[in-house]
Amino acid sequence: MYDYSGDVAVVTGAAHGIGRNIAERLVAEGCKVALWDVDATGLEALAVKLREQGAMVSVGKVDVSDLEAVREAAAKASSELGASPSVLINGAGIGQVASILDGTPEDFDYTMRVNVRGTYNCCHTIVPMMTKNGGGRIINIASWFGKSGRPMSLAYCASKFALIGMTQSMALDLAKFGIRVNAVCPGTITNTRMREQADAEAIAKGLPPAAERVHLIPLGRLGQPQDIANVVAFLISDQASYMTGQSINVTGGLWMN
Ligand SMILES: NC(=O)c1ccc[n+]([C@@H]2O[C@H](COP(=O)([O-])OP(=O)(O)OC[C@H]3O[C@@H](n4cnc5c(N)ncnc54)[C@H](O)[C@@H]3O)[C@@H](O)[C@H]2O)c1
């Protein structure tokens, strides 16, 4: 549907769930992709599958909260894929089902370090490469929890609100360099590790898992990782060349603001 054969993309959180689907989608559109994640086993399994399909991919076992590791991974990706990244998808993320009453300061710091500082680290490293090359596209995977405070999600909400602020601020600063920055705000997406973990934590705390909340979703189903990949593929295409600083809900109608 799109042609990304001239692009090199970095996808963080690529070993599972939404990031994995985005990586697969970009490869299917001809993109060269650097797969970044902390899970080396998951990354290798995906890389083997994609290389069998003829894709050019680079694997980076990297903790995005570690700036030095991100710098090393960016240099490795550029050298293995023959060019520096023109697309950055910040998909790596974590979360806990916890409020101010039962969450820990350590979990709060960890969430902010991965979700916010990790995104900062990747942008801080890759944006100068994009400015040098005359442009690029950045997509931050935020959440509808970044638009409305939700119960039992204190650190996660704080981190996702921050990502939307960063998206808007970077969009303003980077437009003159030909870099578009947008966020995608998924709703309740199934078939991901985070969803499995959130459901387990919810059940342990006597709260309903996602499947029992489907009736709240106007389109009547949970989202799939592909639903997010479809919107990401559009946002990095020229079809979205007049869009920057936007935070697009992909929630089946669950959230409309
Ligand atoms: N699943 C949902 O309902 C949902 C809803 C809204 C937003 N999101 C967001 O989508 C993104 C992807 O989540 P998912 O649901 O696919 O979960 P997932 O757990 O399946 O995928 C997240 C990936 O990030 C990786 N990761 C975690 N910490 C990392 C780190 N420090 N450095 C590098 N990689 C790291 C994990 O290993 C995993 O592969 C996250 O940012 C999440 O907040 C998910």
The ligand as an SDF file (V2000), in Angstrom:
LIG
                    3D

 44 48  0  0  0  0  0  0  0  0999 V2000
   -1.8160   -2.9930   24.9030 N   0  0  0  0  0  0  0  0  0  0  0  0
   -2.5390   -1.9120   25.1080 C   0  0  0  0  0  0  0  0  0  0  0  0
   -3.7530   -1.9810   25.4050 O   0  0  0  0  0  0  0  0  0  0  0  0
   -1.9210   -0.5390   24.9860 C   0  0  0  0  0  0  0  0  0  0  0  0
   -2.7770    0.5630   25.0960 C   0  0  0  0  0  0  0  0  0  0  0  0
   -2.2500    1.8340   24.9900 C   0  0  0  0  0  0  0  0  0  0  0  0
   -0.8890    2.0110   24.7570 C   0  0  0  0  0  0  0  0  0  0  0  0
   -0.0740    0.9170   24.6520 N   0  0  0  0  0  0  0  0  0  0  0  0
    1.3580    1.1740   24.4230 C   0  0  0  0  0  0  0  0  0  0  0  0
    1.8210    0.4400   23.3070 O   0  0  0  0  0  0  0  0  0  0  0  0
    3.2160    0.1920   23.4640 C   0  0  0  0  0  0  0  0  0  0  0  0
    3.4800   -1.2860   23.2130 C   0  0  0  0  0  0  0  0  0  0  0  0
    2.8170   -2.0350   24.2220 O   0  0  0  0  0  0  0  0  0  0  0  0
    2.2290   -3.5060   24.0020 P   0  0  0  0  0  0  0  0  0  0  0  0
    0.8560   -3.5100   24.5300 O   0  0  0  0  0  0  0  0  0  0  0  0
    2.5110   -3.9610   22.6350 O   0  0  0  0  0  0  0  0  0  0  0  0
    3.0980   -4.3010   25.0900 O   0  0  0  0  0  0  0  0  0  0  0  0
    4.2180   -5.4230   24.9430 P   0  0  0  0  0  0  0  0  0  0  0  0
    4.6590   -5.6660   26.3580 O   0  0  0  0  0  0  0  0  0  0  0  0
    3.7260   -6.5700   24.1560 O   0  0  0  0  0  0  0  0  0  0  0  0
    5.3830   -4.6920   24.1390 O   0  0  0  0  0  0  0  0  0  0  0  0
    6.2550   -3.7740   24.7550 C   0  0  0  0  0  0  0  0  0  0  0  0
    7.6720   -4.0930   24.3300 C   0  0  0  0  0  0  0  0  0  0  0  0
    8.5620   -3.1250   24.9310 O   0  0  0  0  0  0  0  0  0  0  0  0
    9.7070   -3.8280   25.3680 C   0  0  0  0  0  0  0  0  0  0  0  0
   10.3900   -3.0610   26.4100 N   0  0  0  0  0  0  0  0  0  0  0  0
   10.0100   -2.8990   27.7050 C   0  0  0  0  0  0  0  0  0  0  0  0
   10.9090   -2.1610   28.3620 N   0  0  0  0  0  0  0  0  0  0  0  0
   11.8800   -1.8350   27.4550 C   0  0  0  0  0  0  0  0  0  0  0  0
   13.0770   -1.0830   27.5440 C   0  0  0  0  0  0  0  0  0  0  0  0
   13.4920   -0.5150   28.7040 N   0  0  0  0  0  0  0  0  0  0  0  0
   13.8490   -0.9470   26.4370 N   0  0  0  0  0  0  0  0  0  0  0  0
   13.4630   -1.5300   25.2640 C   0  0  0  0  0  0  0  0  0  0  0  0
   12.3460   -2.2730   25.1380 N   0  0  0  0  0  0  0  0  0  0  0  0
   11.5620   -2.4030   26.2190 C   0  0  0  0  0  0  0  0  0  0  0  0
    9.1740   -5.1610   25.8700 C   0  0  0  0  0  0  0  0  0  0  0  0
   10.1980   -6.1470   25.9650 O   0  0  0  0  0  0  0  0  0  0  0  0
    8.1160   -5.4800   24.8170 C   0  0  0  0  0  0  0  0  0  0  0  0
    8.6570   -6.2150   23.7430 O   0  0  0  0  0  0  0  0  0  0  0  0
    3.5810    0.6350   24.8770 C   0  0  0  0  0  0  0  0  0  0  0  0
    4.1730    1.9140   24.8200 O   0  0  0  0  0  0  0  0  0  0  0  0
    2.2360    0.7180   25.5740 C   0  0  0  0  0  0  0  0  0  0  0  0
    2.2330    1.6440   26.6320 O   0  0  0  0  0  0  0  0  0  0  0  0
   -0.5530   -0.3520   24.7590 C   0  0  0  0  0  0  0  0  0  0  0  0
  1  2  1  0
  2  3  2  0
  2  4  1  0
  4  5  1  0
  4 44  2  0
  5  6  2  0
  6  7  1  0
  7  8  2  0
  8  9  1  0
  8 44  1  0
  9 10  1  0
  9 42  1  0
 10 11  1  0
 11 12  1  0
 11 40  1  0
 12 13  1  0
 13 14  1  0
 14 15  2  0
 14 16  1  0
 14 17  1  0
 17 18  1  0
 18 19  2  0
 18 20  1  0
 18 21  1  0
 21 22  1  0
 22 23  1  0
 23 24  1  0
 23 38  1  0
 24 25  1  0
 25 26  1  0
 25 36  1  0
 26 27  1  0
 26 35  1  0
 27 28  2  0
 28 29  1  0
 29 30  1  0
 29 35  2  0
 30 31  1  0
 30 32  2  0
 32 33  1  0
 33 34  2  0
 34 35  1  0
 36 37  1  0
 36 38  1  0
 38 39  1  0
 40 41  1  0
 40 42  1  0
 42 43  1  0
M  CHG  2   8   1  16  -1
M  END
$$$$
